[in-house]
Amino acid sequence: MEGTEGFVGPSFPSIMVTKMEPRGIWGLDDFKDGRVACGGSLKAEIDKDFLCPICIQTMKDVFSTACGHSFCYMCIMTHLNNKNNCPCCGLYLTNNQLFPNFLLNKLLRKASACQFVTNASPTEHIRQALKQNEVSVKELDSLLLLLAEKKHKTEQEEAEMNMEVLLEFLHRSRQIKQEELNELQADLSFLKEDIAYVERQRTELAKSKERYSMKIRMLINGQSPQPDRLASDNSSTGGAVSLFRSGQGGASVPSIGPSRRSDSKQRLISSMKDEASGDSIDCGYSDSVGMAGAQTSVMLAKKRRVAQQFEDLQECYLQKRRRKGTFNRPKRMKDGSSKIGDMCRDHSGLEDFQSVLTAFTRYSKLRVIAELRHGDLFHSSNIVSSSIEFDRDDEFFATAGVSRRIKVFEFATVVNELADVHCPVVEMTTRSKLSCLSWNKYIKPQIASSDYEGIVTVWDVNTCQSIIEYEEHEKRAWSVDFSKKEPTRLVSGSDDGKVKVWCTRQETSVLNIDIKANICCVKYNPGSSNYVAVGSADSNIHYFDLRNAHSPLHVFHGHRKAVSYVKFVSPNELASASTDSTLRLWDVQENSAIRTLKGHANEKNFVGLTVNSEYIACGSETNDVYVYHKAMSKPAACHRFGSPDPEDSDDDASHFISAVCWKSDSPTMLAANSQGTIKVLVLAP
């Protein structure tokens, strides 16, 4: 093909081959789709010969040169206006050396028409036929009738298709709404049952209170109680007195024996006679009115707190009620009665929620009961507390930070004694800045520390000496924790991406885990020494079984930034803090997320995290301490560390909370900020 020279150029012999093909021009898609089964390489070359070497499109108004090459007329003329050579071979070329290629133009037009016939739609065929040929009226009527029938059929098919889609949408919508209705009806049924149950309990408590008041009045008036009447009241209310005495809403009634009843009655009567004056009666009345007013204000305050987080409380109630509502209903006996145990199980979800509601509405603020003042106030920048921890018995607490010292204070002294400066009972100097502390849960004087040089040290507080030092970490160690179940075991995490398990009886680590990310925090599960939670800079929490530490049991995803702290609320509940300004609660047994807690600000600093059985507390970069109830996603209480001097308010904005710690399951906690201030806070109504 390339060796043939002629008037029409090298493309001419290829045209002779194309006459044998019914389709005319072949596109590249024909070869990709497999529509040309044989002679593929030859037809590909033919297809290329139809392209203009300049515009790389199918040639139009083909002109050939004296050297045998073919181009579009406009393409070659534009080229010759700039250069006098052939675009293909470079030989000298002028306008006078161009000749029209009539045969190739004719073949290209035929090929184009054939391609149009092959690829055109039926509508295009009809339009082309109507333009080129004369059609009779009869043929037009027949064609119009056919088109009308086709249009009607197409519209009917399209309408049926649309109806099918609409019907499926309506069925799906009805299914979803029916499920929502069923769930709503179940919720309403739970609410109806619980309202009736609570109203019965309230009535029984009121009757118990009335019986107790009647008994007291009878003793005051010198009348003996009527056992028969009291017994009948007890039987009619289903034993409400025992319920009342069990602590549901009131104080227990002490039993009055026959030998002491008369003495008690005389004392009550004499006290009434002594207070017979009008002033004393008025005082008693005013006191009762004041007590009632105080109770009313407390109730209003609780109702306000419920209103502020009503949606979260409602969701908590429904979750607990739905989960427990799937249990068996109370089994009816043959006489129509039901077992008390079954009734309790039927309302166990309500009782769980009542405990959450009671705990949530019990407190609304944090109150300062003591403030610890250091002796080196002129160097407050060097006393930032990175960690603060209570010892095994909550008698002492230790602080550590960038000051390179571990200070141990007696809690009772700090709270009960007012002093300008509180001195530690023990002070131990370290070689490097400290990042974390952990008391031994069994051996009272032992405390472990991790520092910025990667050293993990176990100290004896009694002797102020280190017991053992571990120097295997290659970078800064951020966290250390003693096992609650195995007092000789502790775990540490470092910026070198290694988690190391140590034994105080050995000088080297007993287990190494490589996370491939900076380790920010580690924590033993309080229910077992085999499970460890690890928070890392990759925003994940890795939960390991140390008996098979090759891979984690589960990796909890959800935080958007580094996980700075992990703490166990219970053996099954894990709380985590991150620099994405959120706390998250996880179920390590079900490997699922429970809820996200938001309200504080934390984007770059370690602000502390502490938990007890009900509450989770953390710091904030706004110099505030936030307390959350674990069942609520919004804060239950907040306290700002701030100077009483208004001129220092700007300085307070640059500080942040650096460490927090609960005093076991009490409402008391310790909190420290970056300014070196340590406060003893207590939850208050």
C-alpha positions in Angstrom: 0.0 0.0 0.0 2.7 2.4 0.9 4.7 1.6 -2.2 1.9 2.5 -4.7 2.2 6.0 -6.1 -0.5 7.6 -8.3 -2.7 10.6 -8.9 -4.9 10.1 -5.9 -2.0 9.3 -3.6 -1.5 6.4 -1.3 -5.1 6.5 -0.2 -6.4 5.4 -3.6 -5.6 1.6 -3.5 -7.3 1.5 -0.1 -10.5 2.9 -1.6 -10.6 -0.1 -4.0 -10.7 -2.4 -1.0 -13.5 -0.4 0.7 -15.8 -1.1 -2.3 -16.0 -4.7 -1.1 -17.4 -3.6 2.2 -21.1 -2.7 2.6 -20.6 -0.4 5.6 -18.3 2.2 4.1 -16.2 4.0 6.6 -15.1 2.1 9.7 -14.6 3.8 13.0 -12.4 2.8 15.9 -15.5 1.7 17.9 -16.1 -1.0 15.3 -12.9 -2.7 16.2 -13.3 -2.1 19.9 -16.8 -3.6 19.9 -15.8 -6.6 17.8 -18.2 -5.7 14.9 -15.4 -6.2 12.4 -14.4 -9.8 12.8 -11.7 -10.4 10.2 -9.1 -8.4 8.4 -8.9 -6.1 11.4 -5.4 -4.8 10.9 -6.1 -4.0 7.2 -9.3 -2.1 7.8 -7.6 -0.2 10.6 -5.1 1.0 8.1 -7.8 1.9 5.6 -9.6 3.9 8.2 -6.5 5.9 8.9 -6.1 6.6 5.2 -9.4 8.4 5.2 -8.1 10.9 7.7 -6.5 14.2 6.7 -2.9 14.3 8.0 -3.4 18.0 9.1 -6.8 18.0 10.9 -6.9 14.3 11.6 -10.6 14.2 10.5 -12.3 12.5 7.6 -11.2 14.5 4.5 -13.6 16.9 2.8 -13.0 18.4 -0.7 -10.0 16.2 -1.2 -7.0 17.6 -3.1 -3.9 15.6 -3.9 -0.3 16.9 -4.3 2.3 16.2 -6.9 4.1 14.1 -4.3 1.0 11.8 -3.9 -0.5 12.9 -0.6 -4.1 13.9 0.0 -5.5 16.6 2.2 -8.6 18.6 2.9 -8.6 21.6 0.5 -8.9 24.2 3.3 -6.3 22.4 5.4 -3.6 22.3 2.7 -4.4 25.9 1.5 -4.0 27.2 5.0 -0.7 25.3 5.4 0.7 26.7 2.1 -0.1 30.2 3.1 2.5 29.8 5.8 5.0 27.3 4.4 5.8 26.0 0.9 6.3 22.3 1.6 4.3 19.1 1.9 3.2 18.5 5.5 3.9 14.8 5.0 7.2 14.5 3.2 8.5 18.0 3.3 9.0 18.4 -0.5 8.6 21.8 -2.1 5.0 22.5 -2.8 2.9 25.4 -4.2 -0.7 26.0 -5.0 -0.2 25.1 -8.6 0.8 21.6 -7.7 -2.6 20.8 -6.1 -5.2 18.7 -8.0 -8.8 17.8 -7.1 -9.3 14.0 -6.3 -12.7 13.5 -7.8 -12.8 9.7 -7.4 -11.9 9.9 -3.7 -14.4 12.6 -3.1 -17.2 10.5 -4.7 -16.3 7.5 -2.7 -16.2 9.5 0.5 -19.7 10.8 -0.1 -21.0 7.4 -0.8 -19.4 6.0 2.3 -20.8 8.9 4.4 -24.3 8.2 3.0 -24.0 4.5 3.8 -22.8 5.3 7.3 -25.8 7.6 7.7 -28.2 4.9 6.6 -26.6 2.4 9.0 -26.5 4.7 12.0 -29.5 7.0 11.6 -32.6 6.5 13.7 -36.0 5.5 12.1 -37.1 9.1 12.5 -34.2 10.3 10.4 -35.0 7.8 7.7 -38.6 9.0 7.5 -37.5 12.6 7.4 -34.9 11.9 4.7 -37.5 10.0 2.6 -40.1 12.8 2.9 -37.5 15.4 1.8 -36.2 13.4 -1.2 -39.3 11.7 -2.6 -42.9 12.7 -3.4 -45.4 10.8 -1.2 -49.1 10.3 -2.2 -51.9 11.3 0.1 -52.9 7.7 0.6 -49.4 6.8 1.7 -49.4 9.8 4.0 -52.7 8.8 5.6 -51.4 5.3 6.2 -48.2 6.7 7.6 -50.1 9.1 9.9 -52.4 6.3 11.1 -49.3 4.2 11.9 -47.6 7.0 13.7 -50.8 7.7 15.7 -51.0 4.1 16.8 -47.3 4.1 17.7 -47.7 7.3 19.7 -50.7 5.9 21.6 -48.8 2.7 22.3 -45.7 4.5 23.5 -47.7 6.9 25.7 -49.6 3.9 27.2 -46.3 2.1 27.9 -44.8 5.2 29.5 -47.9 5.7 31.6 -47.8 2.1 32.8 -44.1 2.5 33.7 -44.8 5.7 35.6 -47.7 4.1 37.4 -45.4 1.2 38.4 -42.8 3.5 39.8 -45.4 5.6 41.6 -47.1 2.5 43.0 -43.8 1.2 44.3 -43.0 4.6 45.9 -46.4 4.7 47.6 -46.1 1.1 48.9 -42.7 1.9 50.3 -43.9 5.1 51.9 -46.8 3.3 53.4 -44.5 0.6 54.7 -42.2 3.1 56.3 -45.0 5.1 57.8 -46.7 1.9 59.1 -43.5 1.0 60.8 -43.2 4.4 62.3 -46.9 4.2 63.4 -46.3 0.8 65.0 -43.3 2.1 66.8 -45.2 5.2 67.9 -48.2 3.1 69.1 -45.8 0.9 71.0 -44.2 4.0 72.6 -47.6 5.4 73.5 -48.5 2.1 75.0 -45.4 2.2 77.1 -46.2 5.7 78.2 -49.7 4.8 79.1 -48.6 1.9 81.1 -45.9 3.8 82.9 -48.1 6.8 83.6 -50.7 4.5 85.3 -47.9 2.7 87.2 -46.3 5.9 88.4 -49.7 7.3 89.4 -50.4 4.2 91.4 -47.0 4.5 93.1 -47.7 8.2 93.8 -51.1 7.4 95.4 -49.6 4.7 97.6 -46.9 7.0 98.8 -49.5 9.7 99.6 -51.6 7.2 101.5 -48.5 6.0 103.4 -47.7 9.6 104.3 -51.2 10.2 105.5 -51.2 7.1 107.7 -47.9 8.2 109.2 -49.2 11.7 109.9 -52.4 10.3 111.4 -50.3 8.1 113.7 -48.3 11.0 114.9 -51.5 13.1 115.5 -53.0 10.3 117.5 -49.9 10.0 119.7 -49.9 13.8 120.2 -53.6 13.8 121.2 -53.1 11.0 123.7 -55.0 8.4 121.6 -53.7 5.0 121.0 -53.4 4.0 117.3 -56.0 1.6 116.0 -54.2 -1.5 114.7 -57.2 -2.8 112.9 -57.6 0.4 110.9 -54.0 0.6 110.1 -53.9 -3.0 109.1 -56.9 -2.6 106.8 -55.3 0.4 105.2 -52.1 -1.6 104.6 -54.0 -4.4 103.0 -56.1 -2.0 100.8 -53.0 -0.3 99.4 -51.1 -3.5 98.8 -48.4 -3.0 101.4 -47.5 0.6 100.6 -45.9 1.1 104.1 -43.2 -1.4 103.3 -42.6 0.3 100.0 -42.5 3.7 101.6 -40.0 2.5 104.2 -37.8 1.0 101.5 -36.7 4.5 100.6 -38.9 5.4 97.6 -39.6 9.0 98.4 -39.6 9.3 102.2 -37.9 8.4 105.5 -38.5 5.1 107.2 -40.9 4.9 110.2 -39.2 3.6 113.3 -41.0 0.9 115.1 -42.4 2.0 118.6 -42.4 -0.9 121.1 -45.1 -1.1 123.9 -42.5 -0.3 126.6 -41.4 3.0 124.9 -44.7 4.1 123.4 -46.0 5.9 126.5 -42.6 7.7 127.0 -42.6 8.9 123.4 -46.1 10.1 123.7 -45.4 12.0 126.9 -42.3 13.6 125.3 -44.3 14.7 122.3 -47.1 16.1 124.5 -44.7 18.0 126.7 -43.0 19.5 123.7 -46.3 20.6 122.4 -47.1 22.3 125.7 -43.8 24.0 125.8 -44.4 25.4 122.3 -48.0 26.5 123.0 -47.2 30.2 122.8 -48.3 32.0 119.7 -44.8 33.1 118.7 -43.5 29.5 118.7 -46.5 28.4 116.6 -46.0 31.1 114.1 -42.3 30.2 113.9 -43.2 26.6 113.3 -45.7 27.6 110.6 -43.2 29.9 108.9 -40.6 27.2 109.0 -43.0 24.7 107.4 -43.9 27.3 104.8 -40.2 28.0 104.1 -39.5 24.3 103.8 -42.4 23.9 101.3 -41.1 26.9 99.4 -37.6 25.4 99.2 -39.0 22.1 98.0 -41.0 23.9 95.3 -37.9 25.8 94.1 -35.9 22.6 93.9 -38.7 21.0 92.0 -38.9 23.9 89.6 -35.1 23.8 89.1 -35.3 20.1 88.3 -38.1 20.7 85.8 -36.1 23.4 84.1 -33.1 21.0 83.7 -35.5 18.4 82.2 -36.9 20.9 79.8 -33.4 21.9 78.7 -32.5 18.4 77.6 -36.0 17.0 77.0 -35.2 15.4 73.6 -32.1 13.6 75.0 -34.1 12.4 78.0 -37.0 11.3 75.8 -34.6 9.3 73.6 -33.0 7.7 76.6 -36.4 6.7 78.0 -37.6 5.2 74.7 -34.4 3.3 74.2 -34.5 1.7 77.7 -38.3 1.1 77.4 -38.1 -0.5 74.0 -35.3 -2.7 75.0 -36.9 -3.9 78.2 -40.4 -3.9 76.6 -39.6 -6.9 74.5 -39.4 -9.0 77.6 -42.3 -11.2 78.7 -45.3 -9.5 80.0 -46.5 -10.3 83.6 -47.9 -13.8 83.7 -51.4 -14.0 84.8 -52.4 -16.6 87.5 -55.6 -18.6 87.3 -57.3 -16.2 89.6 -56.4 -13.2 87.4 -53.6 -11.9 89.6 -50.0 -11.3 88.5 -46.7 -12.1 90.1 -44.9 -9.1 91.7 -41.6 -10.2 90.2 -43.1 -10.2 86.7 -44.6 -6.7 87.3 -41.1 -5.5 88.3 -39.6 -7.0 85.1 -42.3 -5.4 83.0 -41.3 -1.9 84.4 -37.6 -2.5 84.6 -37.0 -0.1 81.7 -38.9 2.6 83.5 -36.9 2.0 86.6 -33.6 2.2 84.7 -34.7 5.5 83.2 -35.9 6.8 86.6 -32.4 6.2 88.0 -30.9 8.2 85.0 -33.4 11.0 85.5 -32.8 11.1 89.2 -29.0 11.3 88.8 -29.3 13.8 86.0 -31.6 16.2 87.9 -29.7 15.8 91.1 -26.9 18.3 90.2 -26.8 21.4 88.1 -23.5 23.1 88.9 -20.0 22.7 90.3 -19.1 24.4 93.5 -15.6 25.1 94.7 -14.9 23.8 98.2 -11.1 24.3 98.2 -8.3 25.6 96.2 -4.7 24.4 96.3 -2.0 27.1 96.2 1.5 26.2 95.4 4.6 27.8 97.0 6.2 28.8 93.7 3.6 31.2 92.5 6.2 33.3 90.8 7.0 30.4 88.4 3.5 29.3 87.7 4.4 28.5 84.1 6.5 25.7 85.3 3.8 24.0 87.5 1.3 23.0 84.7 -0.3 19.8 85.9 -0.4 17.2 83.1 -1.8 14.5 85.4 -3.6 14.4 88.7 -4.6 11.2 90.4 -6.1 9.9 93.7 -4.5 7.0 95.5 -6.1 3.7 96.2 -8.1 4.9 99.3 -8.7 8.5 98.1 -6.6 9.8 101.0 -3.9 11.4 99.0 -3.6 12.7 95.5 -0.5 13.3 93.3 0.2 15.9 90.6 2.8 15.9 87.9 3.7 18.0 84.9 6.4 20.1 83.3 7.9 21.0 86.7 9.8 17.6 86.7 8.4 16.9 90.2 5.7 14.5 91.6 3.9 16.2 94.5 1.7 14.2 96.8 -0.9 16.1 98.9 -3.2 14.9 101.7 -6.8 15.5 100.5 -8.3 16.2 103.9 -5.7 18.8 104.7 -6.3 20.7 101.5 -10.1 20.7 102.0 -10.3 21.3 105.7 -7.4 23.7 106.4 -7.3 27.2 105.1 -3.7 28.2 104.2 -2.0 30.7 101.9 0.3 27.9 100.6 -0.4 24.2 100.7 2.8 22.1 100.9 3.0 18.5 99.7 3.6 15.7 102.1 5.9 14.1 99.6 7.8 15.5 96.7 9.9 13.5 94.2 12.2 15.0 91.6 12.4 13.5 88.1 14.8 13.8 85.2 12.3 14.9 82.6 8.9 16.5 82.2 6.1 14.2 83.2 3.1 13.3 81.1 1.1 10.8 83.2 0.7 9.2 86.7 -1.0 6.0 87.8 -1.4 4.7 91.3 -1.1 1.0 92.0 -4.7 -0.2 92.8 -3.4 -2.7 95.5 0.0 -1.5 96.8 -0.8 1.8 98.3 2.6 3.6 98.2 3.4 2.6 94.6 2.9 5.1 91.8 4.0 4.9 88.1 5.0 7.8 85.9 5.8 8.4 82.2 7.9 11.2 80.9 9.0 13.1 77.8 12.1 11.0 77.4 10.1 7.8 77.1 11.0 6.5 80.6 8.5 4.6 82.6 9.3 4.7 86.4 7.7 3.0 89.4 8.1 4.9 92.6 7.8 4.2 96.3 6.1 7.2 97.9 7.2 6.2 101.4 10.9 6.2 100.6 10.7 8.8 97.7 12.8 6.5 95.6 12.3 4.9 92.3 11.8 1.1 92.4 12.4 0.4 88.8 12.9 2.3 85.5 12.0 1.1 82.0 13.8 2.8 79.1 12.7 0.8 76.1 10.5 3.5 74.5 12.4 5.5 71.8 10.3 8.6 72.1 8.1 10.5 74.5 5.8 8.2 76.6 2.3 9.8 76.9 0.5 7.4 79.1 0.9 4.7 81.8 -1.6 2.6 83.7 -1.6 0.0 86.4 -3.9 -3.0 86.1 -6.7 -3.1 88.6 -6.8 -7.0 88.6 -3.0 -7.7 88.4 -1.0 -5.3 90.7 2.3 -6.2 89.1 1.3 -5.4 85.6 1.3 -1.9 83.9 1.0 -0.7 80.4 2.5 2.3 78.6 2.2 4.0 75.2 4.6 6.3 73.3 5.1 8.5 70.3 7.2 5.6 68.9 4.0 3.8 68.1 4.7 1.0 70.6 2.5 -0.2 73.4 4.5 -2.0 76.1 3.3 -4.2 78.9 5.6 -4.4 82.0 5.8 -6.5 85.1 7.3 -5.0 88.2 9.2 -8.2 88.8 11.0 -8.0 85.5 13.5 -5.4 84.1 12.3 -5.7 80.5 8.9 -5.5 78.9 6.8 -8.7 78.7 4.8 -7.7 75.6 5.2 -5.3 72.7 2.5 -4.1 70.3 3.2 -2.0 67.3 0.3 0.3 66.3 2.0 2.2 63.5 0.8 5.5 64.9 1.6 7.8 67.8 0.1 6.4 71.0 -1.6 9.1 73.1 -3.3 7.0 75.8 -3.6 3.5 77.2 -6.0 2.0 79.8 -6.6 -1.4 81.3 -10.1 -2.7 81.4 -11.0 -2.7 85.2 -12.7 -6.1 84.8 -9.8 -7.9 83.4 -6.0 -7.6 83.1 -6.2 -9.2 79.6 -7.9 -6.2 77.8 -6.3 -2.9 77.0 -7.7 0.1 75.1 -5.3 2.3 73.1 -6.0 5.7 71.7 -3.8 6.9 68.9 -3.1 9.9 66.7 -4.8 8.1 63.7 -8.1 9.0 65.4 -8.9 5.4 66.2 -9.2 3.4 69.4 -7.6 -0.1 69.3 -9.0 -2.6 71.7 -6.6 -5.5 72.4 -6.8 -8.9 74.1 -3.2 -9.3 75.4 -3.5 -13.0 75.1 -3.6 -12.6 71.3 -2.1 -9.2 70.6 -1.2 -9.7 66.9 -4.3 -7.8 65.9 -6.9 -5.8 67.9 -10.2 -7.3 68.9 -11.9 -4.3 67.4 -11.0 -0.8 66.1 -13.5 1.9 67.1 -13.8 4.6 64.4 -15.7 7.9 64.8 -13.3 10.6 66.1 -12.0 12.9 63.4 -8.7 13.8 65.2 -6.3 12.2 67.6 -7.7 10.3 70.6 -6.1 12.0 73.6 -7.7 9.9 76.5 -9.5 6.6 77.0 -11.2 5.7 80.4 -13.5 2.8 81.3 -16.8 3.8 82.8 -17.5 0.1 83.5 -16.0 -3.1 82.1 -18.3 -2.8 79.1 -18.4 1.0 78.6 -15.4 3.0 77.3 -15.2 6.8 77.2 -12.8 8.5 74.9 -11.8 12.1 74.3 -10.4 13.7 71.2 -9.1 17.0 69.9 -12.2 17.1 67.6 -14.0 18.7 70.7 -16.1 15.6 71.4 -16.3 12.8 73.9 -17.6 9.4 72.8 -19.0 6.5 74.7 -18.5 3.0 73.3 -19.7 -0.5 74.1 -16.7 -2.8 74.0 -18.8 -5.9 74.4 -21.0 -5.2 71.4 -18.3 -3.2 69.6 -20.6 -0.3 68.9 -20.9 3.4 69.6 -23.4 4.5 72.2 -23.4 8.3 72.0 -21.4 11.4 71.3 -21.0 14.1 74.0 -20.5 17.7 72.9 -20.2 21.1 74.5 -16.6 21.7 75.4 -13.8 23.0 73.2 -10.7 21.0 72.5 -8.7 21.3 69.3 -5.0 21.1 70.2 -4.3 20.5 74.0 -4.7 17.6 76.3 -7.5 18.8 78.6 -8.0 15.8 80.8 -10.7 13.1 81.1 -12.2 11.4 84.2 -15.1 9.0 84.8 -17.1 7.4 87.5 -20.1 5.1 87.3 -22.5 7.9 86.2 -20.6 11.0 85.2 -17.9 11.9 82.7 -15.9 15.1 83.2 -13.3 16.8 81.0 -11.6 20.1 80.6 -11.9 22.7 77.9 -9.6 25.1 76.1 -11.9 27.9 77.4 -10.6 27.3 80.9 -13.8 25.5 81.9 -14.6 22.1 83.5 -17.5 20.3 81.9 -19.5 17.4 83.5 -21.7 15.1 81.4 -24.1 12.4 82.6 -23.2 9.4 80.6 -26.8 9.0 79.3 -26.9 12.6 78.0 -25.1 14.2 75.1 -25.1 17.8 76.5 -23.2 19.0 79.7 -25.0 18.7 83.0 -22.7 21.2 84.8 -19.9 23.6 84.1 -17.4 25.6 86.1 -15.0 28.3 84.9 -11.5 28.7 86.2 -11.1 32.4 86.4 -9.5 35.2 88.4 -11.8 37.3 90.6 -10.0 40.3 89.3 -11.7 41.6 86.2 -8.4 43.0 84.9 -7.1 39.4 84.7 -10.0 38.2 82.5 -8.0 38.5 79.3 -5.2 36.3 80.8 -7.8 33.6 81.7 -8.7 33.2 78.0 -5.2 32.0 77.2 -5.3 29.2 79.7 -7.0 25.8 79.6 -7.9 22.9 81.8 -5.0 20.4 81.9 -6.1 17.6 84.2 -9.3 16.3 86.0 -9.9 13.4 88.4 -13.0 12.1 90.3 -12.8 11.0 93.9 -14.0 7.5 93.2 -17.8 7.5 92.8 -18.4 10.6 94.9 -19.6 14.0 93.5 -16.1 15.4 94.4 -13.4 16.0 91.8 -10.0 17.6 91.4 -9.3 19.9 88.4 -6.1 21.7 87.4 -5.5 24.2 84.7 -2.4 25.4 82.7 -1.9 28.3 85.1 -1.1 25.9 87.9 -4.3 26.3 89.8 -5.8 23.2 91.4 -9.4 23.3 92.7 -11.6 20.8 94.6 -15.0 20.9 93.1 -18.2 19.2 94.1 -21.4 18.7 92.2 -24.3 20.7 93.7 -28.0 21.1 93.0 
